[in-house]
Amino acid sequence: MANGPAVDISIKKKQFSPAGKTLFSDFSLTVSSGEVVALIGPSGVGKTTLLRMIGGVDTDFAGNILIQNVAANEAPPPGFVFQDARLLPWLTSIENIKAVHDKIEVGVVETLISRVGLTGYLHAYPHQLSGGMQRRLGLARALSVNPQLLLLDEPFVSLDSIIVDDLQALFQSIFTADKPTVIIVSHNPEDAARLADRAVILKGRPAHIVADFNFNVPRHDRGPIEIATLVRQIQTAGMDTAC
């Protein structure tokens, strides 16, 4: 049974200033409970802004975003994972998690840190962690906030392929075990092909959906051939569909 909440997005209009270009207009998208959805599109299309609206951080738009039928800005905050870990450099691993969840028990923090593969680094500072380890700690922090709704903003960018493979395996294991609702923002089709149940491709200004398709092969059954096929499918949809 899926644990994560459903997300219903209906944006009539989003722009950053009255004279600015419209970022979203008459945009709608529904994410089912426990679904892993990848939003794929070029830089500047509005993917990160959409995540911020889903997370209830950006409320300056016309329309509604509901998390399990509750307005996004009134729903429990999601667990965010950013493209840079955004750790506080003067705090240890444990302290970085407690900084966003001050009432969390130390034993729970230790379990989360162990779960993401950082046993032995409980009291390490961010500068003592590699880039991949910092992303792992960022995931642990997100899980401490809300393990049922995870918003991932380019979580694997600027990392080498071996580290990305390890991180994607970690994320996949958590998705499988916890069944959260997950929305991944990426410009890389391979992130979707490896991790998502569904890919939504965005283009244009205002941003609109040019392709939306479910993957037939379950995430845990995809080998290199299936992943390569899905990458080509995403690339073809992105290139061949008019803006």
Secondary structure, 3 states (H helix, E strand, C coil): CCCCCCEEEEEEEEECCCCCCEEEEEEEEEECCCCEEEEECCCCCCHHHHHHHHCCCCCCCEEEEEECCEECCCCCCCEEECCCCCCCCCCCHHHHHHCCCCCCCHHHHHHHHHHCCCCCCCCCCHHHCCHHHHHHHHHHHHHHHCCCEEEEECCCCCCCHHHHHHHHHHHHHHHHHHCCEEEEEECCHHHHHHHCCEEEEEECCCEEEEEEEECCCCHHHCCHHHHHHHHHHHHHHHHHCCC
